[in-house]
Amino acid sequence: MTASGPDDDIALIDVDVDRLDAAAAPALKARLQARLDGSARKILLNLERVSFMDSTGLGVLVSLIKMLGKDGAIAVTGVQPPVRRLFELTRLDTVFRMASGIEEGKAALRG
């Protein structure tokens, strides 16, 4: 995972694993918790490198919502077709703001 500094109040986080599954999810969750120091309330997750995600990976993303609290917002970008299908099957595509690119994701978070 790599993270860019806040662009305004948006933190861009590149998830740099191919498989976001039970093996990778705990490390990602720990890095996200360490990264969220309370200053960034809007997170843009770039998932372009993630070609597979299971329910454990989704659980990390849902826990990110809880970490941010009611004033936080999350958008995801770079979602590959197999991962997008998982979002759609679980209806989490209605919970997360889905964006086709980084700039669109930032615009969605700015409202």
Secondary structure in CASP SS format (residue, H / E / C, confidence):
PFRMAT SS
TARGET T0000
AUTHOR 0000-0000-0000
METHOD secondary structure of the structure
MODEL  1
M C 1.00
T E 1.00
A E 1.00
S C 1.00
G C 1.00
P C 1.00
D E 1.00
D C 1.00
D C 1.00
I E 1.00
A E 1.00
L E 1.00
I E 1.00
D E 1.00
V C 1.00
D C 1.00
V C 1.00
D C 1.00
R E 1.00
L E 1.00
D C 1.00
A C 1.00
A C 1.00
A C 1.00
A H 1.00
P H 1.00
A H 1.00
L H 1.00
K H 1.00
A H 1.00
R H 1.00
L H 1.00
Q H 1.00
A H 1.00
R H 1.00
L C 1.00
D C 1.00
G C 1.00
S C 1.00
A C 1.00
R C 1.00
K E 1.00
I E 1.00
L E 1.00
L E 1.00
N E 1.00
L C 1.00
E C 1.00
R C 1.00
V C 1.00
S C 1.00
F E 1.00
M E 1.00
D C 1.00
S H 1.00
T H 1.00
G H 1.00
L H 1.00
G H 1.00
V H 1.00
L H 1.00
V H 1.00
S H 1.00
L H 1.00
I H 1.00
K H 1.00
M H 1.00
L H 1.00
G C 1.00
K C 1.00
D C 1.00
G C 1.00
A E 1.00
I E 1.00
A E 1.00
V E 1.00
T E 1.00
G C 1.00
V C 1.00
Q C 1.00
P H 1.00
P H 1.00
V H 1.00
R H 1.00
R H 1.00
L H 1.00
F H 1.00
E H 1.00
L H 1.00
T C 1.00
R C 1.00
L H 1.00
D H 1.00
T H 1.00
V C 1.00
F C 1.00
R E 1.00
M E 1.00
A E 1.00
S C 1.00
G C 1.00
I H 1.00
E H 1.00
E H 1.00
G H 1.00
K H 1.00
A H 1.00
A H 1.00
L H 1.00
R H 1.00
G C 1.00
END
